[in-house]
C-alpha cells in the first residue's frame, strides 16, 4: 500500500525511514539553506521530488530484499533500480524548471550536462514512462505537493541575467542545498542524532576585540613604528567594514598584520550586515595552519573550523566534536581552509564536495595572499566571486601585499571596488624596512652566492627549483664559516619535517643565534619568519616582494637587506616552468632604482602580464566559462584543477614510525579506507614529479602504494624505500634530471 512507502532501510534500532518523511524533511532543510539567496521555493521542491522514484513497487521490493539479505537495492536480476528519473521528469516537465532539473538527476552521481538531462527526459517519456508514472502516482497519494498547481519560481534576476554563468552558479548553489539536506536527513535516520547546532557568529565582534587586546598585550615583538602602523591598518580595516557588501581589495605591505586586520574586517562586516559566517582561504597548507592558530585565539577555538587535508578532526575534544560533524558542509561560524579546497569544491560536480557551497551565500569570504591564484583560472574564479557578491549576498576581501590588478580584467569590468586602504602607497613608504640590492648584471654564480651566504650570521636564501635548493644547501653546509645550522625547506620534505624545521628556525632567530636557510618559494606568502638578510633568486615581482616580507619583518632593525640575484648557473628551464611570462614582465619594470614595492610599477607589471597571457580572451579560464554557460558541469570539473597533476604524494620515513606504519597498513588493507586515514597521513607525505616517482619505482628506490605496481607512472601514491635525507628530504641524485621544479 502507498502508506507503506519507505526511503531507506532499517537503522540500528530496526526502524525504517518513511519516504514521505524523508521527502518533506529534505525539502524543509533544503529550503532553509537556500533562503539566503532566494532559492527556497525551488530547493524545497527539489527536496520534495528528488527520491520520488523510490515509490515504484520494484524499488520497494528491492528495499525489502536489501533489509533481509543485506547489500544494495537491486531488482530480481541484481541490477540497480533508478530512483532519480521520476523526480527529474517532475522538475523539468511538470514544474517547468528546465535545465535546473539537473540538480535532481545528479543528486547522487553528480551534476552532468544538458545532453545527459535530455537523454534522461527521453527515457522518462519513452522506455521508462510506465515506471516513472507509477512512482509519481504512488507518491502523490502521500505527498500531493510533488505536483503543485503553480511552478516554484526561479528569481527574475537569475532567469534574466545577461551572463548565463549566473544561472549556472545558482544551480550549483541549489544543488548544494539539496544534497546537503539529503545527507543530513538520511544521516539523522541512520544515526538517530539530530543536527548539531554550532556556535553563532552573533556577538563575535566583541569576543574578537577582547581577544585581540589580550594578544597585543602579550605580543611585544615588533618595533614601536611597526606597531603604530599595524594599529592604523587595523582601524582602517574596521572602518571599511561598515561599507555595503561587495568586493574589497586590501593591499598592504607584508608584516603589517593583515591576518588580524582581515579577521577584524570580516567579523565587523558580518555584524554590520547580519552575515552568517566568515570563510578564510589561504593558498598554502603551512600558512593555513599558522593562520588558523591565530584565528582560534581571536574568535575562540570553539568557534573555528579548520578544514583542509592536514587537520585531523577525529581527535577533537568532546566539547568541539560538532566541528567534525560540520566539516563536510562548513556549518560553522568561522571556517579556515585552503583556496584549493574552496575553488575546486566550487567548480566540482560531485555531491560530497559541493555540500558546503550554499554556505558561501550571505558570508564574508577572505582570500589571503590572493596573488597566488593561478593566472589561467582567474576568469572563472573572479566570475564566481563577482556573482557571489552581486546575487548571493556575499562580500569578498582580497588581501595581498602585491595586490593584482583584477579590476583591469573584463570579468571585473564596471565592478566598483571598495578599497580597505584608500591610499596604499604612503603606507608602503612608511613601512619600508628593507633596502634592495640587485645582482643581475653581471650574473653571479651559485658558488659566489653560497660563499656570501655561508658567512652571514642569520640569512634566508630563496630559489626557484628544488634542484637549486639542493645544490646551494650542500654548498653552504660545506662552506659555513659563521657557525650554526644550515636548514633546507622544500616540498621534497614531509609536511611534519617542514613544520619541525620551521619551529627550530624560529627559535634560533628569536635567540639571535646563527642560522642559514635555503628554501624554495614555499617559505614566502605569509610564513612568519624574520631575517635581517634575504637572498632571492630572480623571480616575478610579487615573489620578490613576498621574499622581502621575510626580511626585517617586525621592524626591529633600521634596515634589512634583500639581495635579488639572477644566477648564471641556475635552473633556467625549471624557473621558466614555474613562472612563465611573468619573468619577462618583471624584467621590463623592475631593477636597480625600480623596486617592487612601487605600486605604480606593480600595476603596470600586472597589466602587461595579463595582456601578454591574453587572460581575457584566450586562456583556459575562457574555455571553462563557455562550458559553464552551456551547463556542462562534467567538462568544467575536468578542466578546473588548481593542484598540478605533475606531482604525486610519497610516503617517507619521517616522524612517528609506529603511527606511520599503522596508517600505511590501513591504507593498503582489504577494508575501505576511512577519510581520517588520509588526513593523518599528511604529515608523512612529501611530493615528487610523477615521472621521477615512476623512475624511482623502476630503480628500486620506491614502491607503488596506491595503484597498480605494473604501471607505476599511473599510481596515485608511492612509498619511499631509500633516499630520504635528514635535511633535504627525498634525494635521488642518480635519477634526477638536470632541472626540476617544486
C-alpha positions in Angstrom: 0.0 0.0 0.0 1.1 3.6 -0.7 1.0 4.3 3.1 3.9 1.9 3.5 6.4 3.5 1.1 9.9 3.7 2.6 13.0 5.8 1.7 15.8 3.9 3.5 16.4 0.5 5.1 16.3 -0.2 8.8 18.6 1.7 11.1 20.3 0.1 14.1 17.1 0.4 16.1 15.2 -1.6 13.5 13.2 1.4 12.2 12.6 2.3 8.6 12.5 5.8 7.1 9.1 6.7 5.6 9.5 8.1 2.1 7.0 10.9 2.9 9.0 11.9 6.0 12.3 11.9 4.1 11.0 14.0 1.2 9.4 16.6 3.5 12.4 16.6 5.8 14.8 17.1 2.9 12.5 19.8 1.4 12.4 21.7 4.7 16.2 21.7 5.2 16.9 22.5 1.5 14.5 25.4 1.6 16.1 26.8 4.8 19.6 26.5 3.2 18.5 28.3 0.0 16.5 31.1 1.6 19.5 33.4 1.8 19.9 33.5 -2.0 16.2 33.4 -3.0 16.1 29.8 -3.8 13.7 28.5 -1.1 10.8 27.5 -3.5 13.0 25.6 -5.9 15.1 24.0 -3.3 12.1 22.8 -1.3 10.5 21.4 -4.5 13.7 19.6 -5.4 13.9 18.1 -1.9 10.3 17.0 -2.2 10.7 15.2 -5.6 14.4 14.0 -5.5 13.5 10.5 -4.3 10.0 10.1 -5.9 11.4 7.2 -7.9 11.6 5.1 -4.7 7.8 4.9 -4.8 7.9 2.2 -7.5 6.9 -1.3 -6.5 10.2 -2.6 -7.9 12.2 -0.3 -5.7 10.2 -1.1 -2.6 10.6 -4.8 -3.3 14.3 -4.3 -3.7 14.5 -2.5 -0.4 12.7 -5.5 1.3 15.4 -7.8 -0.2 18.2 -5.5 1.0 16.8 -5.4 4.5 16.6 -9.2 4.6 19.8 -10.1 2.8 22.0 -7.0 3.1 23.6 -5.2 0.2 22.2 -2.6 -2.2 18.7 -2.1 -3.5 18.6 -4.1 -6.8 15.9 -5.8 -8.9 15.4 -9.6 -9.1 18.3 -9.8 -11.6 20.8 -7.9 -9.5 20.6 -4.7 -11.5 20.4 -1.2 -10.0 16.9 0.4 -9.9 16.9 4.0 -10.9 15.1 6.3 -8.5 16.1 9.7 -9.9 14.2 9.7 -13.2 10.7 10.4 -11.8 11.8 13.4 -9.8 13.9 14.7 -12.7 10.9 14.5 -15.0 8.6 16.2 -12.5 11.1 19.1 -12.1 11.8 19.5 -15.8 8.4 19.0 -17.2 5.6 19.3 -14.6 7.3 22.2 -12.7 8.8 23.6 -15.9 12.2 24.2 -14.4 14.1 23.0 -17.5 17.8 22.6 -17.1 17.7 23.3 -13.3 16.3 19.8 -13.0 19.9 18.6 -13.4 20.1 19.1 -9.7 17.6 16.2 -9.1 19.2 14.0 -11.7 22.6 14.4 -10.2 21.9 14.3 -6.5 23.8 11.0 -6.1 26.3 10.8 -9.0 26.9 14.5 -9.6 25.9 17.3 -12.0 26.1 16.3 -15.6 25.4 18.2 -18.8 22.5 19.3 -21.0 22.8 16.1 -23.1 22.5 13.8 -20.1 19.4 15.6 -19.0 17.8 15.4 -22.4 18.5 11.7 -22.5 17.0 11.2 -19.0 13.8 13.1 -20.0 13.6 11.0 -23.2 13.8 7.8 -21.2 11.2 9.1 -18.7 8.8 9.8 -21.6 9.8 6.7 -23.6 11.1 3.3 -22.3 10.7 4.2 -18.6 7.4 6.0 -18.9 5.3 3.4 -17.1 7.8 3.1 -14.2 8.0 6.9 -13.8 4.3 7.4 -13.8 3.8 4.5 -11.4 6.2 6.1 -8.9 4.6 9.6 -9.3 1.1 8.4 -8.7 2.0 6.3 -5.7 4.0 9.1 -4.0 1.5 11.8 -5.0 -1.1 10.0 -2.9 1.1 10.6 0.1 2.8 13.9 -0.8 0.4 15.9 -3.1 2.8 18.8 -3.2 5.1 16.9 -5.7 2.5 18.1 -8.3 1.9 21.7 -7.5 -0.6 23.8 -9.5 1.9 26.7 -9.6 5.6 26.1 -10.5 8.2 27.1 -8.0 9.8 30.4 -9.1 13.4 31.0 -10.1 14.2 34.6 -9.2 13.9 37.0 -12.2 17.4 38.3 -11.6 18.7 34.8 -12.3 16.5 34.0 -15.2 17.2 37.3 -17.0 20.8 37.7 -16.1 22.9 38.8 -19.1 25.7 36.4 -18.1 24.5 32.7 -18.3 27.1 31.8 -15.7 24.9 33.5 -13.1 22.3 30.8 -13.7 24.9 28.1 -13.7 26.2 29.3 -10.3 22.6 29.5 -9.0 22.1 25.9 -10.0 25.3 24.9 -8.2 24.0 26.6 -5.0 20.5 25.0 -5.2 22.2 21.6 -5.9 24.4 22.2 -2.8 21.3 23.0 -0.6 19.6 19.8 -1.9 22.4 17.3 -1.4 23.4 18.7 2.0 19.8 18.5 3.1 19.6 14.9 1.7 22.8 13.9 3.5 21.6 15.4 6.8 18.1 13.9 6.7 19.5 10.5 5.8 22.2 10.7 8.5 19.6 11.5 11.1 17.6 8.4 10.2 20.6 6.1 10.5 22.3 7.6 13.5 19.3 9.0 15.4 21.4 12.0 16.1 19.7 15.4 15.3 21.7 18.1 13.5 24.2 19.6 15.9 23.9 23.4 16.2 27.3 25.1 16.0 28.0 28.3 17.8 26.6 31.5 16.3 28.5 34.4 14.8 26.3 36.8 16.7 28.3 38.8 19.3 31.6 37.5 17.8 32.9 41.0 17.2 33.1 41.7 20.9 34.8 38.4 21.5 37.3 39.2 18.7 38.1 42.6 20.1 38.6 41.4 23.6 40.9 38.6 22.4 42.8 41.0 20.2 43.6 43.3 23.1 44.9 40.3 25.1 47.0 39.2 22.1 48.6 42.6 21.6 49.3 43.0 25.3 51.2 39.6 25.3 53.0 40.1 21.9 55.8 42.6 22.4 57.7 41.5 19.3 57.6 44.3 16.7 59.3 47.7 16.9 57.3 50.7 18.0 56.9 52.1 14.5 55.6 48.9 13.1 53.1 48.5 16.0 51.7 52.0 15.3 51.3 51.3 11.6 49.7 47.9 12.3 47.1 49.6 14.6 46.4 52.2 11.9 45.8 49.5 9.3 43.5 47.6 11.7 41.4 50.7 12.3 41.1 51.3 8.5 40.0 47.7 8.0 37.3 48.0 10.7 36.1 51.3 9.3 35.9 49.8 5.8 33.7 47.0 7.3 30.8 49.5 7.6 30.6 49.8 3.8 27.8 48.0 2.0 28.5 44.5 0.7 30.8 44.0 -2.3 34.4 43.1 -3.2 37.1 44.8 -1.1 40.7 44.9 -2.3 43.1 45.0 0.7 46.6 46.0 -0.4 49.0 46.3 2.5 52.7 45.6 2.9 54.0 42.3 4.4 54.3 42.3 8.2 51.6 44.9 8.6 49.2 42.5 10.4 46.9 41.6 7.5 45.8 38.3 9.2 44.4 40.1 12.2 43.1 43.1 10.2 41.4 40.8 7.7 39.7 39.0 10.6 38.7 42.3 12.1 37.1 43.4 8.9 35.3 40.2 8.4 33.7 39.9 11.9 32.7 43.6 11.9 31.3 43.5 8.4 29.4 40.3 9.2 27.9 42.0 12.3 27.0 45.2 10.3 25.1 43.2 7.6 23.9 40.2 9.7 26.0 37.8 7.6 26.1 34.1 8.7 29.8 33.1 8.7 33.4 34.1 7.9 35.3 31.8 5.4 39.0 32.4 5.3 41.0 30.8 2.5 44.8 30.7 2.2 46.9 29.3 -0.7 49.3 27.1 1.2 48.8 24.4 3.9 51.6 25.8 6.1 50.0 29.3 6.2 46.5 27.8 6.7 47.7 26.1 9.9 49.5 29.2 11.0 46.5 31.5 10.4 44.1 29.0 11.9 46.1 29.1 15.2 45.8 33.0 15.1 42.1 32.9 14.5 41.4 30.4 17.2 43.0 32.8 19.6 40.9 35.7 18.3 37.5 34.1 17.6 37.8 31.4 20.3 38.8 27.8 19.5 35.2 26.6 19.9 34.1 28.9 17.0 36.7 28.0 14.4 36.6 25.1 12.0 39.9 24.3 10.4 39.2 22.3 7.3 41.9 21.0 5.0 43.8 17.8 4.3 46.3 18.4 7.1 44.0 18.7 10.1 42.7 15.6 11.9 39.1 16.2 13.1 38.8 12.9 14.8 41.0 13.9 17.7 38.9 16.9 18.8 37.9 17.2 22.4 34.3 16.3 23.2 33.1 19.9 23.5 34.4 20.6 20.0 33.0 17.4 18.4 30.5 19.5 16.4 33.4 20.6 14.2 33.8 17.1 12.9 30.1 16.9 12.0 30.2 20.3 10.5 33.4 19.8 8.4 31.8 18.4 5.3 29.3 21.3 5.0 31.1 24.1 6.7 28.3 24.6 9.3 30.4 26.8 11.5 30.7 30.5 12.2 34.4 30.7 11.1 36.0 28.4 8.6 39.7 28.4 7.8 40.5 26.4 4.7 42.7 26.4 1.6 42.0 28.2 -1.7 42.4 24.8 -3.4 39.6 23.3 -1.4 37.4 26.3 -1.7 37.6 26.7 -5.5 37.9 23.1 -6.5 34.7 22.5 -4.5 33.0 25.5 -6.1 33.8 24.1 -9.6 33.3 20.4 -8.7 30.3 18.3 -9.8 30.2 15.8 -7.0 27.7 16.0 -4.1 30.2 15.3 -1.3 32.5 18.2 -2.5 29.6 20.6 -3.2 27.6 20.2 0.0 29.3 23.2 1.5 28.7 25.7 -1.3 25.4 27.1 -0.1 27.4 28.3 3.0 29.1 30.8 0.8 25.9 32.8 0.3 25.5 35.5 2.9 29.0 35.1 4.1 32.3 37.0 4.2 35.0 35.3 2.2 38.6 36.4 3.0 41.1 35.4 0.3 44.5 35.8 1.8 47.6 36.0 -0.4 45.3 36.5 -3.4 48.3 37.0 -5.8 48.7 33.2 -5.6 45.6 32.5 -7.6 46.7 30.9 -10.9 46.5 33.2 -14.0 45.0 30.6 -16.2 42.0 30.2 -13.9 41.4 33.8 -13.0 38.4 34.3 -15.3 36.2 31.6 -13.8 37.4 32.4 -10.2 36.7 36.1 -10.5 33.5 35.5 -12.3 32.2 33.3 -9.4 33.4 35.9 -6.8 31.6 38.7 -8.7 28.4 36.7 -9.0 28.5 35.6 -5.3 28.7 39.3 -4.4 26.0 40.5 -6.8 23.5 37.7 -6.5 24.2 35.7 -3.3 24.7 38.4 -0.7 28.4 37.6 -0.2 31.3 40.0 0.5 34.8 39.2 -0.6 38.1 40.6 0.8 41.1 40.3 -1.5 44.2 40.6 0.7 47.7 40.8 -0.6 51.0 42.7 -0.2 51.2 42.5 -4.0 47.6 43.2 -5.0 46.9 42.0 -8.5 45.1 44.3 -11.0 42.0 42.2 -11.1 39.8 45.2 -11.8 41.6 45.8 -15.1 40.2 42.5 -16.5 37.0 42.2 -18.4 35.5 39.8 -15.9 35.5 42.7 -13.3 34.6 45.3 -15.9 32.3 48.0 -14.4 32.6 46.5 -11.0 33.3 49.1 -8.4 35.9 48.0 -5.8 35.6 49.1 -2.2 39.2 49.5 -1.1 40.1 48.9 2.5 43.2 51.1 2.3 42.3 54.2 0.2 45.9 55.4 -0.3 48.2 52.4 0.0 51.4 53.9 -1.4 52.1 56.1 1.6 51.6 53.1 3.8 54.2 51.1 1.8 56.6 54.1 2.0 56.2 54.5 5.8 56.7 50.8 6.3 59.7 50.3 4.1 62.0 48.2 6.2 64.5 46.9 3.6 67.0 48.0 1.0 67.0 46.1 -2.3 70.4 45.2 -3.8 70.3 43.9 -7.4 72.9 41.4 -8.7 71.6 40.8 -12.2 74.3 42.3 -14.5 76.7 40.6 -14.4 75.1 37.5 -13.2 76.7 35.9 -10.1 77.4 32.1 -9.9 75.9 29.9 -7.3 79.4 29.4 -5.9 79.7 33.2 -5.3 76.2 33.3 -3.7 77.0 30.3 -1.5 80.2 31.9 -0.4 78.5 35.1 0.8 75.6 33.2 2.5 78.0 30.9 4.3 79.5 33.9 6.1 76.2 35.6 7.2 75.0 35.3 10.8 71.3 34.9 10.0 70.3 34.6 6.4 67.5 33.2 4.2 68.2 32.2 0.6 65.1 31.6 -1.6 65.5 29.9 -5.0 63.0 28.7 -7.7 63.5 25.0 -8.0 64.3 22.0 -5.8 67.5 21.3 -7.8 68.8 24.8 -7.0 67.8 24.5 -3.3 69.6 21.1 -3.0 72.8 22.4 -4.7 73.0 25.5 -2.6 72.2 23.8 0.6 75.0 21.3 0.1 77.5 24.1 -0.8 76.6 26.3 2.1 76.7 23.4 4.6 80.2 22.6 3.5 81.4 26.2 3.5 79.6 27.6 6.6 82.0 29.9 8.3 79.7 31.6 10.8 78.7 28.6 12.8 75.1 27.5 13.4 73.0 25.0 11.3 72.1 25.3 7.7 68.4 24.3 7.1 66.6 23.3 3.9 62.9 23.8 3.1 61.1 22.3 0.0 58.2 20.0 -0.9 60.7 17.1 -1.1 60.4 17.1 2.7 57.4 15.6 4.6 54.9 18.1 5.9 55.9 17.3 9.5 59.6 17.7 8.6 58.9 21.2 7.2 57.0 22.2 10.3 59.6 20.9 12.7 62.3 22.7 10.7 60.4 26.0 10.8 60.0 25.7 14.6 63.7 25.2 15.0 64.4 28.2 12.7 62.1 30.5 14.6 63.7 29.5 18.0 67.2 30.3 16.6 66.0 33.6 15.2 64.3 34.6 18.5 67.5 33.7 20.4 69.7 35.7 17.9 71.8 32.6 17.2 73.4 31.9 13.8 71.2 30.2 11.3 71.1 29.9 7.5 68.1 28.6 5.5 67.9 27.6 1.9 64.3 27.3 0.6 62.1 27.1 -2.4 59.3 29.7 -2.6 57.1 27.8 -0.1 58.6 29.9 2.6 57.0 33.0 1.0 53.5 34.3 1.1 52.7 34.6 4.8 55.2 32.3 6.6 56.1 34.2 9.7 59.9 34.4 9.9 62.1 37.4 10.3 65.6 37.5 8.9 68.0 40.5 8.7 69.3 39.4 5.3 67.4 37.7 2.5 68.8 36.5 -0.9 66.2 35.9 -3.6 66.9 34.3 -7.0 65.3 36.4 -9.7 61.5 35.7 -10.0 58.3 37.6 -10.7 57.8 40.9 -8.9 55.2 39.5 -6.4 57.7 36.7 -5.4 60.5 39.3 -4.9 58.2 41.4 -2.6 57.0 38.4 -0.7 60.6 37.3 0.0 61.3 40.8 1.2 58.4 40.3 3.6 60.6 37.7 5.5 63.3 40.4 6.0 63.2 42.8 9.0 59.5 41.8 9.2 59.0 43.3 12.6 61.0 46.4 12.0 63.5 45.8 14.8 66.4 46.9 12.6 66.9 50.3 11.0 67.1 48.5 7.7 67.2 44.9 6.4 68.8 43.9 3.1 67.2 41.9 0.3 69.7 40.8 -2.4 68.0 40.0 -5.8 70.3 37.9 -7.9 70.0 36.4 -11.4 72.1 33.2 -11.1 74.4 32.4 -14.1 74.1 28.7 -13.5 70.5 28.4 -12.1 67.7 26.2 -13.4 66.6 28.4 -16.3 64.2 26.0 -17.8 62.8 25.0 -14.4 62.3 28.6 -13.4 60.5 29.3 -16.7 58.2 26.3 -16.0 57.3 27.7 -12.6 56.8 31.3 -13.6 56.4 31.6 -17.4 55.9 35.0 -19.0 55.7 36.8 -15.6 59.6 36.8 -15.6 59.7 38.9 -18.8 57.2 41.4 -17.4 59.3 41.7 -14.2 62.5 42.4 -16.2 60.6 45.2 -18.0 59.6 47.1 -14.9 62.0 46.3 -12.0 65.7 46.5 -11.3 68.1 49.0 -9.7 66.2 52.1 -8.6 62.9 50.4 -9.5 62.0 48.3 -6.5 58.9 46.0 -6.5 57.2 48.0 -3.7 56.5 50.8 -6.1 52.7 50.3 -6.6 52.6 52.3 -9.9 55.1 49.9 -11.4 53.4 46.9 -9.9 50.1 48.0 -11.5 51.9 48.3 -14.9 53.6 44.9 -14.4 50.3 43.1 -13.8 48.6 44.8 -16.7 51.4 43.8 -19.0 51.5 40.3 -17.7 47.7 39.8 -18.2 47.9 41.3 -21.7 50.8 39.0 -22.8 49.0 36.0 -21.5 45.7 37.2 -23.1 43.9 36.3 -19.9 40.6 38.0 -21.0 40.2 36.1 -24.3 42.5 33.1 -24.9 43.1 31.3 -21.6 41.9 28.0 -20.1 39.6 30.1 -18.0 37.7 31.4 -21.0 37.1 27.8 -22.2 35.8 27.0 -18.7 33.4 30.0 -18.9 32.0 28.8 -22.2 31.4 25.4 -20.8 29.8 26.9 -17.7 27.4 29.0 -19.9 26.4 25.7 -21.6 25.8 24.0 -18.2 28.5 21.4 -18.9 29.4 20.5 -15.4 31.3 17.4 -16.4 33.9 19.2 -18.6 34.2 22.1 -16.2 35.2 19.8 -13.4 37.7 18.0 -15.6 39.4 21.3 -16.7 39.3 23.2 -13.4 42.2 22.0 -11.3 44.4 24.1 -9.0 46.8 21.3 -8.0 49.4 20.5 -10.5 49.0 16.9 -11.8 52.7 16.8 -12.3 53.5 15.9 -8.7 52.4 13.0 -6.6 52.4 12.2 -2.9 55.1 10.0 -1.5 55.1 8.3 2.0 58.5 8.9 3.5 60.3 7.6 6.6 59.9 10.7 8.8 58.2 11.1 12.1 56.4 8.6 14.4 57.2 5.2 12.9 54.5 3.4 14.8 51.7 5.7 13.7 53.0 5.8 10.1 53.1 2.1 9.8 49.7 1.7 11.3 48.3 4.2 8.8 50.1 2.5 6.0 48.6 -0.9 6.9 45.1 0.6 6.9 45.8 2.3 3.6 46.8 -0.9 1.8 44.5 -3.3 3.8 41.4 -5.0 2.4 38.8 -2.8 4.1 37.6 0.6 2.7 39.8 3.4 3.9 38.2 6.0 6.2 38.9 9.7 5.4 40.7 10.2 8.7 43.5 7.9 7.5 44.3 10.2 4.6 44.2 13.3 6.9 46.6 11.7 9.4 48.9 10.6 6.6 49.6 14.2 5.5 52.5 14.9 7.9 54.3 11.9 6.5 53.9 12.8 2.8 56.4 14.6 0.5 56.0 15.3 -3.2 57.8 14.2 -6.3 57.3 14.9 -10.0 55.2 12.0 -11.4 57.9 10.8 -13.9 60.6 10.9 -11.3 58.4 8.8 -8.9 57.9 6.2 -11.6 61.6 6.0 -12.3 62.3 5.6 -8.6 60.0 2.6 -8.6 61.7 1.1 -11.6 65.2 1.6 -10.0 64.1 0.2 -6.6 64.1 3.5 -4.6 60.3 3.4 -4.1 57.2 1.2 -4.4 53.6 1.8 -5.5 51.4 2.3 -2.5 48.1 3.1 -4.2 47.7 1.9 -7.8 48.9 -1.0 -10.0 52.6 -1.8 -9.5 52.7 -2.9 -13.1 52.0 0.7 -14.2 53.9 2.9 -11.8 53.5 6.0 -13.9 49.8 5.8 -13.2 50.0 5.4 -9.4 48.2 7.7 -7.0 50.6 7.4 -4.1 54.1 6.0 -3.6 56.3 4.9 -0.7 60.0 5.7 -0.5 62.2 2.7 0.3 65.5 4.6 0.4 66.9 8.1 -0.4 65.5 10.3 2.4 68.0 12.9 3.6 67.6 14.1 7.2 67.9 17.7 6.0 66.8 17.8 2.3 64.1 15.1 2.3 63.8 13.0 -0.8 67.1 13.0 -2.7 67.5 10.7 -5.7 70.7 12.0 -7.3 71.2 9.1 -9.7 67.7 9.7 -11.2 67.3 13.4 -11.1 67.1 15.3 -14.4 69.2 18.4 -14.6 66.3 20.6 -13.8 63.1 20.1 -11.9 60.7 22.3 -10.1 58.8 22.2 -6.8 
